[in-house]
Amino acid sequence: MRDGIEIGKIWRLIVIRDGGQGYTHILSEANFKYGRTSNELERFDTMRLPSGLIQLVEDHPFNLYEEALETGFVVEMTRRGSRARGWTKFTSSIQLTSGEPFRNPRGLYSNEIGSTLEIQRVGCPSDVLELPNVIWLRVAELPLRYIAWAFENEILSQPKSYQKTLDTWVNLPVLVEKIPTLVLPGEPAKSENFI
């Protein structure tokens, strides 16, 4: 394990809160837009966070929970471990390949306490970069330039009108929406710029 990681060996995923959902105070119920680039952020559907990312946000040393619910965060990933603060090791539990053409393999990863997340290999199916057996992740604050971009593109915009519902005054049973869980991208063959 190293004390630091070379800059070129880290790839990132930008995770921005979907303002169209309205307010929620529970991270596991919040919807997020995601992408490595601004183009992907605009194109991909909203997703819910996997338990592995929720745990990283909850355990962040600078209390990233409220900020993640308000604006979002950045996920940094690397194949190489580091003693630097904030990196958490996730180990591959299972890797699946699809029989469908042009579907990249996915892997289910878990950390020491059992929180999980999925990673999908990105790029052409013929790319030689396989999913690693171990991956290290950490979360960081969303840079101001990404927040400004999200405001400009109305990703953080709340619904135009807010109508009170019965659950404002009474505790009703929670209905679970079928929003898919975010699958993180594997290591890219070339670096991606956000904008």
C-alpha positions as CSV (number, residue, x, y, z in Angstrom):
1,M,0.0,0.0,0.0
2,R,1.2,3.5,-0.8
3,D,1.2,6.8,1.0
4,G,-0.3,8.6,-2.0
5,I,-1.8,7.8,-5.4
6,E,-0.6,9.1,-8.7
7,I,-3.2,11.6,-10.2
8,G,-3.6,9.6,-13.4
9,K,-4.6,6.5,-11.5
10,I,-7.8,7.9,-10.1
11,W,-11.0,8.2,-11.9
12,R,-14.1,10.1,-10.7
13,L,-17.8,10.0,-10.8
14,I,-19.8,13.2,-10.2
15,V,-23.0,12.6,-8.2
16,I,-25.5,15.5,-8.1
17,R,-28.7,15.6,-6.2
18,D,-31.8,15.6,-8.4
19,G,-33.8,18.7,-7.2
20,G,-36.9,17.6,-9.1
21,Q,-37.6,15.0,-6.4
22,G,-38.1,17.7,-3.8
23,Y,-36.9,17.5,-0.2
24,T,-35.9,14.4,1.6
25,H,-33.8,14.0,4.7
26,I,-32.8,10.3,4.2
27,L,-29.9,9.6,1.9
28,S,-31.1,6.2,0.9
29,E,-34.4,7.7,-0.4
30,A,-32.7,10.6,-2.4
31,N,-32.4,10.5,-6.2
32,F,-29.2,11.5,-7.8
33,K,-28.0,12.4,-11.3
34,Y,-24.5,11.0,-12.1
35,G,-21.8,11.0,-14.7
36,R,-18.1,11.3,-15.5
37,T,-18.8,14.2,-17.8
38,S,-21.5,16.9,-18.1
39,N,-22.8,15.1,-21.1
40,E,-23.4,11.9,-19.1
41,L,-25.0,13.9,-16.3
42,E,-27.6,15.3,-18.6
43,R,-28.2,12.0,-20.4
44,F,-28.4,9.4,-17.7
45,D,-31.6,8.8,-15.6
46,T,-31.7,9.4,-11.8
47,M,-30.6,6.7,-9.5
48,R,-30.5,5.8,-5.8
49,L,-27.2,5.3,-4.0
50,P,-25.9,1.8,-3.2
51,S,-25.2,1.0,0.5
52,G,-21.4,1.3,-0.1
53,L,-21.6,4.9,-1.2
54,I,-24.1,5.8,1.6
55,Q,-21.7,4.4,4.2
56,L,-18.8,6.4,2.7
57,V,-20.8,9.6,2.9
58,E,-22.0,8.8,6.5
59,D,-18.4,8.0,7.6
60,H,-16.8,11.1,5.9
61,P,-14.7,12.9,8.4
62,F,-16.1,16.4,7.5
63,N,-19.8,15.4,7.8
64,L,-20.7,15.2,4.1
65,Y,-24.2,13.9,4.8
66,E,-26.1,17.2,4.7
67,E,-24.1,18.5,1.7
68,A,-24.7,15.3,-0.2
69,L,-28.4,15.6,0.4
70,E,-28.4,19.3,-0.7
71,T,-26.0,19.3,-3.7
72,G,-24.1,16.0,-4.1
73,F,-20.5,14.7,-3.9
74,V,-17.6,13.3,-6.0
75,V,-16.7,9.6,-5.9
76,E,-13.0,8.9,-6.4
77,M,-11.9,5.4,-7.4
78,T,-8.5,3.7,-7.9
79,R,-7.1,0.2,-8.3
80,R,-4.3,1.0,-5.9
81,G,-4.6,1.3,-2.2
82,S,-3.4,4.3,-0.2
83,R,-2.8,5.1,3.5
84,A,-4.1,8.6,2.7
85,R,-7.2,9.5,4.7
86,G,-10.6,8.5,3.5
87,W,-9.9,5.6,1.2
88,T,-12.0,2.5,1.8
89,K,-11.2,-0.9,0.3
90,F,-13.9,-2.8,-1.5
91,T,-13.3,-6.5,-2.6
92,S,-15.0,-8.2,-5.5
93,S,-17.6,-10.7,-4.4
94,I,-18.8,-11.8,-7.8
95,Q,-18.4,-10.8,-11.4
96,L,-21.1,-11.3,-14.0
97,T,-21.0,-11.2,-17.8
98,S,-24.1,-11.0,-19.9
99,G,-24.9,-13.2,-22.9
100,E,-26.2,-10.1,-24.7
101,P,-23.8,-8.5,-27.2
102,F,-22.1,-5.2,-26.2
103,R,-23.0,-5.6,-22.5
104,N,-20.0,-5.0,-20.3
105,P,-19.3,-7.2,-17.3
106,R,-20.4,-6.0,-13.8
107,G,-18.9,-6.8,-10.4
108,L,-20.5,-6.7,-7.0
109,Y,-18.0,-5.3,-4.4
110,S,-18.3,-5.2,-0.6
111,N,-16.2,-3.7,2.2
112,E,-15.4,-5.1,5.6
113,I,-18.7,-4.3,7.2
114,G,-20.8,-5.6,4.3
115,S,-21.8,-2.4,2.5
116,T,-22.0,-3.1,-1.3
117,L,-21.8,-1.4,-4.6
118,E,-21.7,-2.5,-8.3
119,I,-19.1,-1.5,-10.8
120,Q,-19.4,-1.9,-14.6
121,R,-16.5,-2.1,-17.0
122,V,-16.7,0.9,-19.4
123,G,-15.5,1.2,-22.9
124,C,-15.5,-1.1,-25.9
125,P,-16.2,-4.8,-25.2
126,S,-12.8,-5.5,-26.7
127,D,-10.9,-3.3,-24.2
128,V,-8.4,-5.2,-22.1
129,L,-9.1,-3.5,-18.8
130,E,-10.8,-6.1,-16.7
131,L,-12.6,-5.3,-13.5
132,P,-10.2,-5.4,-10.5
133,N,-10.4,-7.8,-7.6
134,V,-10.0,-4.9,-5.2
135,I,-11.0,-1.3,-5.7
136,W,-10.5,1.7,-3.3
137,L,-13.0,4.5,-3.0
138,R,-13.5,7.7,-1.2
139,V,-16.0,10.6,-1.4
140,A,-15.2,14.3,-1.5
141,E,-17.1,17.6,-1.5
142,L,-18.7,18.6,-4.8
143,P,-16.5,21.4,-6.3
144,L,-18.2,24.8,-6.7
145,R,-17.8,24.7,-10.5
146,Y,-19.9,21.5,-10.6
147,I,-22.6,23.1,-8.3
148,A,-22.7,26.2,-10.6
149,W,-23.0,24.0,-13.6
150,A,-25.9,22.0,-12.0
151,F,-27.7,25.3,-11.1
152,E,-27.2,26.6,-14.6
153,N,-28.6,23.3,-16.1
154,E,-31.5,23.2,-13.6
155,I,-30.5,19.8,-12.1
156,L,-30.8,21.2,-8.6
157,S,-34.1,23.0,-9.3
158,Q,-37.0,22.0,-7.1
159,P,-40.5,21.5,-8.5
160,K,-42.2,24.8,-9.4
161,S,-45.0,24.4,-6.9
162,Y,-45.0,22.5,-3.6
163,Q,-48.3,21.0,-2.5
164,K,-48.6,19.8,1.0
165,T,-49.6,16.2,1.5
166,L,-51.2,14.3,4.3
167,D,-47.8,12.9,5.4
168,T,-46.9,16.5,6.5
169,W,-49.2,16.1,9.5
170,V,-49.6,12.3,9.9
171,N,-47.2,9.4,9.7
172,L,-48.2,7.2,6.9
173,P,-46.6,3.9,5.8
174,V,-43.7,4.4,3.5
175,L,-44.2,3.4,-0.2
176,V,-41.0,2.3,-1.8
177,E,-40.4,3.7,-5.3
178,K,-38.7,1.4,-7.8
179,I,-35.7,3.7,-8.6
180,P,-32.7,1.7,-9.8
181,T,-29.5,1.8,-7.8
182,L,-26.4,3.6,-9.2
183,V,-23.8,1.4,-10.8
184,L,-20.3,2.9,-10.7
185,P,-18.1,3.0,-13.9
186,G,-14.9,1.0,-14.0
187,E,-11.6,2.5,-15.0
188,P,-11.7,4.3,-18.3
189,A,-9.2,3.6,-21.1
190,K,-8.6,7.4,-21.4
191,S,-9.2,10.3,-19.0
192,E,-12.5,12.2,-19.1
193,N,-12.9,15.9,-18.6
194,F,-16.1,17.1,-17.0
195,I,-16.9,20.0,-19.4
